[in-house]
């Protein structure tokens, strides 16, 4: 991963699907060395925002740039070498081992013949080790559990060794141990000079991984700031409509849970 300049600027960005406005008037400044979590209910605009950042969806209005260039103007190969994107769901359509699936993350680096080289295999093996899936290298991904498959798909993105990681629910279907393995992966990538932006419904993952949090409701940013300032009981109760309980860990990070019943 090269740790050069990384800066996204979004100014009054909106996005639509047909006639439905999925995001409205978003202003964000995202830079290298940080992990940013996107939180909100289903339909709040998290996935849409990630697709915009990945260049998979064009803004309907406003300006979105990466290092001063409109994201939509990046050549496909250049974008693939800079931006790694994990969609919320992915179903394998053909038989493939975990290693073969992860090697797809090296596509932007393949030569004219399209065959993975030694450095591509090395990057894929490192990514499998990083997500605790090296033991599955020869297994068909269609025969894996949801959590195992999720870690393999994350490995595929990590194998690209991109500056930017855009991850839609990277901890979905994972047990507690592997959720916090993902937290360590995200923190390491940011510490190495990358930018990580991820959506999640797991508040414990957001609290443990993020430097900043973006709270989204009905396509609008309702708050953004350091994790301690945004993951508050009041803000989360408003966002999710159920009482939130927040305390501080010895490390200074919030410990968050949502209680049952109606907010008071």
Buried (B, 14 or more C-beta within 10 A) or exposed (E): BEEEEBEBBBBEBBBBEEEEBBBBBBEBEBEBBBBBBBBBBEBBBBBBBBBBBBBBBEBBEBEBBBBEEEBBEBEEEEBBBBBBBBBEEBEBEEEBBBBBBBBBBBBBBEEEEEEBEEEBBEBBBBBBEBBBBBEBBEBBBEEBEEBBBBBBBBBBBBBBBBBBBBBBBBBBBBEEEBBBBBBEBBBEBBEBBBBBBBBBBBBBBBBBBBBBBBBBBBBBBBBBEEBBEBBBBEBBBBBBEEBBEBEEEEEEBBBBEEEEEEBE
